[in-house]
């Protein structure tokens, strides 16, 4: 499935900051779509936990990332951004990685100025990395997002200077990820100063909150050139749900918690609807060679999955 819009087009047309949940697979991408969000970002950390059971230690390979990109981009109509960490090494590796990831269907690639050990590399080396990425993405619908890991609260001059250098190297949007470490009461003031010093589109780092209060009002960021913000919640929510259900079911030694909790509700979209069974997407394809709907594999699968609809909300 091709994107309805490229990320570049979405950002150009949106008058508001675009909220982008950070996903780890096709199912989380579908949930984001159904909630009304307009973009998705494959989190390297959550992807690593999901496919390898490892924390984000740089162990996922380019093959892992390119394969996931191809699957998610084919499945979801939303523009997909890929967190490519350090670009997989030297500038030539970054070039190769960006070619593959863009070809797989990414609408944006996020690359840092860190090395494999998490240390900030010299600005000159970072510029080479972003120049290589820009060369790889030339004449594609995939845009480059440059992440700078210099803390702007502690060293605003260097942070802004690096962002400007990365823009000159071809990045279309910059991200000062350490902005989140600033005291909550200083964040908006810092954003205003960054906006004054760094032109173009800016990405706000992960939207955070404390004691039930958001760190910033994202609508206040829009006039400052912040067009994009990542949000982590999907893996946490999924794990919490699985643990909650599992603890009850293990304790009760039956599955009644599942039935009681998922009361009938017409607003819920059940698994068969999530993945193309109930809407006959796959059955319509199979009917190109099958004579009867009951002979299709998807038809047989829907008998198993779709009976759960009335038990879920």
N, C-alpha and C positions, 0 to 999 in steps of 0.2 A: 504494500500500500504506500503510495507516494504521499509526501506531506501536503496538507492543504495549503500551507504557507511555509516559506523558508523562515528561519529565525530572523534574518535580516529584514524581510518584508514585515514580519510581525512587529518587530521593534519600531520600524519606520512608521507603521500605521497606528500603533497604540498610543493613546494620549495618557495612559496610566502606566505605572511601573508594572512589568510582567512578572508575576509570581511563578516560580519554577520549582516544583517539588523534585526531590532527588530520589530517583528510583533505583531498583536493582535487577528487575526482570520484566517480562511481558505482563505479568499479572499486576504488578504495581503500576506499570504504565497505563493499563486499562482503568484502574481505579482512579488515577489522576485525571484521565480523560472524562470519566463519568461524573467527576466532581466539578467539572467546568473549567479547569485550568487549561492554559493554552500552549504550554511547553513542558518538556521533561528533560532532566539531566541525569545521566548515568553516573552515580557516585562511585568513585573508585574504591572508597572504603567499604560501602555497603555491598558493592558487587563482589569484592574480595571475600567478605564474610559469607555471602550467599553461595558462591560457587566453590570456594576452597575451605571455608571454615577457618580462615586466617584473618587476623587484623590487617590493616592497610600497611604492609611492610614492603611494597614494591615487588611482590611475588607474581602478580598477574602478568601475563605475557601479551604481546601485541596480537597474537592469534586469539587469545581469550577476548580481548577488547573488540577486535574487528568482527569476530563471530557474533558477539552479543549485539554489536551495533547493527549488523545485517538483520538479525532476527527481530530486534525491537523496532527498527525503522520500517521493516516490511509489515509489521503488525499494527503499529500505532500511526494514526494520521497526524500526530503532534510533532512539531520540530524537535529533534533530539540533539542535545548537547552532550558531548563526551568529555569526561574528566580524564585527560591523558597524562596527568602528573608531570613528570620531567621530560615528556616527549620521547621517552625510551632511550635516552642517552645523548650521543653527540649530534650535532646539527644534521648530519647525513641520515642518522637514525630517525630524527624528528621528521625530516622531509619524507622518508619512506613511510613512517607511521601515519602521517597526515594524509598522504595519498591514499593509503589503504582505508583509513577510517572514513574519509570523505566519500570514497568510492562505495563503501558499505552502506552509506545513507545518512551519515551525520549531517546536521544542519549547523553545528557549531562545535569547535574543539577548544577546550580550556587547557592551557599549558602554564606551568609555573616557572619561576626562576630559581628553583632549588635543584640540588644534585640528588643522587640516589640515596644519600645519607641524610637528607633533609636540611642541608646547609645552603645558604644563599650563595649563588655563584657570582663571580665578578660581572659587573654590568656589561662589559664588552662581550663576554661569553653568552650572556643571556640574549643580547641583541642578535648575535649570530643564530641562536636557537630560534628566535621569533622570525628572523629573516628567512630561515629555512622553511619554517611552517607556512609563512606567507607565500613563498614561492610554490610550495606544494598545493596550496589552496587557490592559486590564481585561476580565474575563469571558472570557478565552481560556485555552487550555492551555499558552500560551507564557510562560515566566518570564524576568524581567529579571536579568541579572548585571552588576553595576557594577564596572568595572575602574578602580582608582586607580593613577596612575603616580608618586605621591610615593614616594620611597625610604624605607621604614620603618626601615632601619638608620641612616640619616642624620637622619631627621626623623620619629620615631615618633609624636609628638603630633599633627602635622598629618595624617599618613597615617591614623591611627585616627579622628581627628575627621571627616575627609572620608568615610571608610567609614560612620560612624554617620549622617552627614547624608544619604548616598545611600540608606541603609536607610530613613530617615524619608521620603525622596522616593518610595519604592515598590520599590526593588530587593529581590530575595529572596535574593541571594547576593552577596558582595563578593570581589574579587580584588585583592591587592596585588602587582602583577606584578614590581615591582623587588625583591621579597623574594629573588629568585634571585641578586642581586648581593651579598648578604651573605656573609661568609666562611662556609665550610661548617660550621666548628665553632660558629658563632653562630646557625645557622638555627633549630634546635629551640628554643633559648632565646627567640629572637625570635618564633617561632610561639606559644609559651606566653604571651608578653606580649600579642601581638595577640589571642589567644583571650580573655584576661582583659578587654581593653578593648572588643572588638568582638563583639557578640552575633550569634547566627544562623549560618547556613551560610556557610562560606568556601571559596573555590576556591584550591588551591595552584597556583602557576605551573608552567610546563613542568618536568616531572620530569627532572632532570639527573644526570650522573655524571662522575667524573673518575678516571682511572687504574683503571678497572674497578670503582669503588666508587660506589654511589648516594649522592647528597648527603644524603638523609634516608631513614628507614624510614617508608614511607607509613602503615603500621599504627600508628605512634606518633602520627600526625597526627589520626587519627579521634577520639580522646577530646577533642581540642581544638576540635572543630567543623568541621574540614576534611572536606568531603564529596565533593570533586570535584577531579581533577587532570588537566591536559592533558599529552599526550605527543607530541612530534614525532619521527617516525621514517619515516613512509611514503614521502615523496618522496625522502628520502636513500636509503632501501633500494631504491626503484624505479630511481632514476638509477644507483646503483652496479651493480645487476644489468644494466641495459641497456648500461652502459659496459663491464662485464666481458665480456659476451657479444660485444658489437660489436668490441672490440679483438681477441679471439681469432679471430672469424670473418673480420675484415679481414686479419689477419696470415696465417691459414691458407689463405685464399682458398677456403674451403668451409664447410659448415654442420655438420661433424661434432661440434664442441664442444657444440652444442645437443643433439645426440643422445646424446653420452656423459654430459653433465652431468645431463640430465633422465632418469635411469634409471627403469624401471618401479617404481612404488610405489603400492599401493592406497590409501594414506592421502591422496594428493594429490587435490584437486578441480580438474578440468581446466576450461578456459574455457567449454566448452559447459554444464558444470554450474553455473558461476558465473552465467551469464546466461540460464538458463531454457530451454536447448535439450534437454539429455539427460533432464531430468525431465518433458518434454512439456508444460511450462506453456503455451508459445505454441501448440503443436500442438493442445492441448485447446481453446483459444480458436478457432483457425481451423476446427476440425471442426464448429463451429456452422453454417458455410456450405459447407465442402468435403465431398465424399462419401468421399474416400480420403486416408489419411495422406500418401501419396506425392505428393499434389497440393498439400500445404501448403508455404508458403514456408519455415517453420521446419524442416520435415522435410528439405527440400533443403539448407538451410544446415547442418543437423546432420551430413549426410554429409561436408561439408567440415571442420567443426570437430572432430567427435568422434573422427575417426581418430587424432588426436594423443594420445589419452588414455594409451596404453601407453608413450609416450615422456616422460611428465612425472611429477614426483614432488611 
